[in-house]
Amino acid sequence: MQDVIIVFNSGSSSLKFTVYDKADSQQATVLLNGEIEQNPKGARFHAKNHDGAVLVQEEWPETGLEIFDHLFHWLEQFAQKGRVVAAGHRIVHGGADFLEPVKITPEILNKLDQLTPFDPLHQQATLAPAKAIAQRRPDLLQVACFDTTFHSTIPKVARLLPLPRRYEERGVVRYGFHGISYSYIAQRLAQIDPELATGRTIIAHLGSGASLCALKDGKSLETTMGFSALDGLMMGTRCGAIDPGVLLYMVQEEKADWRTLVQTLYHESGLLGVSGISPDMRVLREMLTKDASSAQSVQIAEALSLFVYRIRQEIGALTAVMGGLDGLVFTAGIGEHDAVLRHEVCQAFSWAGVTLDEAANQRHDAIISTPDSRVRVRVEPTDEEREIYVSVLKFL
């Protein structure tokens, strides 16, 4: 019998999961990765083993809680009559109270539900599998890990928003996100590059969602996301930091309501909004390569330039907050794979002592700065699922 631990990383329309072998906790052996994409007619389920071989592709008529019945039945068959012994969950918001991973109970679920107004789009999506399992498998150990936890070390002055104090009393302060990813990278740096782990390092988590974290003495000192995951850098479909006057204009001149603002700021902005084409950096680069002279390509080029410009702005701000820069770490999908972006970002910081090794950058090497660069630049894959898995083990 094979005991397994399942880690959920939920989005608004898809449910990604990773299955680990509980018996091999030292190596954190991944047995499979899967995803469930829901639609009005049911769900599409597919899974691959750790080598990338397709294990299953199925269309399920089930929706809601029945999806988890089907998933657990399939997992236990895959595990050769084994069993799922625990589940770990990425939960977007832990608020001011949840500063470390916690065992999920009905009381905990209720408290996390109360944080939904802080992030109405993401909180419920990440809580959904935990709620479903609690109803279907109340005996199963479930552990919540929070994107906000890692940033609990940010100074109070950096948490405050310049609003009337009544908002602070309601919890309307800066929290920061992508903390599970940053926690993994910080621990990874402690193993492979202690100087950066304890120095003044900026971690750039650049994917469809994007943010930066100022890591000093191994702790989060500042980050670009604030009260919500809408703040900071320009992203795939999110605008990032924006003048509040623009929102007032939308309300006044366009009569925009809450739903319109959500749709515009979360789903129609960022790379998608400025390019008018796609939120996917790979698609935009390919289109620009094919034809750089069309009006469409001009918009694409402007979108890519704005994305890099905002990253440069925020790196400069975080460097000032830390009083200098010793290291820069690129991670997540764009950060790990887009050599052009890394070149453009690093080129802007030659004044700070960044010297890029162009050949190493093109190869996506672990270290892409030259030996004489005053700032060490690394490319390091993140692994949020592994970080959650390790947290779950502590509860077993």
Sequence and secondary structure as in RCSB ss.txt:
>XXXX:A:sequence
MQDVIIVFNSGSSSLKFTVYDKADSQQATVLLNGEIEQNPKGARFHAKNHDGAVLVQEEWPETGLEIFDHLFHWL
EQFAQKGRVVAAGHRIVHGGADFLEPVKITPEILNKLDQLTPFDPLHQQATLAPAKAIAQRRPDLLQVACFDTTF
HSTIPKVARLLPLPRRYEERGVVRYGFHGISYSYIAQRLAQIDPELATGRTIIAHLGSGASLCALKDGKSLETTM
GFSALDGLMMGTRCGAIDPGVLLYMVQEEKADWRTLVQTLYHESGLLGVSGISPDMRVLREMLTKDASSAQSVQI
AEALSLFVYRIRQEIGALTAVMGGLDGLVFTAGIGEHDAVLRHEVCQAFSWAGVTLDEAANQRHDAIISTPDSRV
RVRVEPTDEEREIYVSVLKFL
>XXXX:A:secstr
  EEEEEEEE SSEEEEEEEEGGGTTTT EEEEEEEEEETTEEEEEEEETT  EEEEEEE   TTHHHHHHHHHH
HHHTTS EEEEEEEEES  TTT  S EE  HHHHHHHHTTGGGSTTTHHHHHHHHHHHHHH TTSEEEEEETTGG
GGGS HHHH  SS HHHHHTT S     HHHHHHHHHHHHHH HHHHHSEEEEEEESSSEEEEEEETTEEEEES 
 SSTTSSS  SS   S  HHHHHHHHHHH   HHHHHIIIIIS HHHHHHSS S HHHHHHHHHH SSSHHHHHH
HHHHHHHHHHHHHHHHHHHHHHTS SEEEEEHHHHHH HHHHHHHHHTTGGGT  B HHHHHHT SB B TT SS
EEEE    HHHHHHHHHHTT 
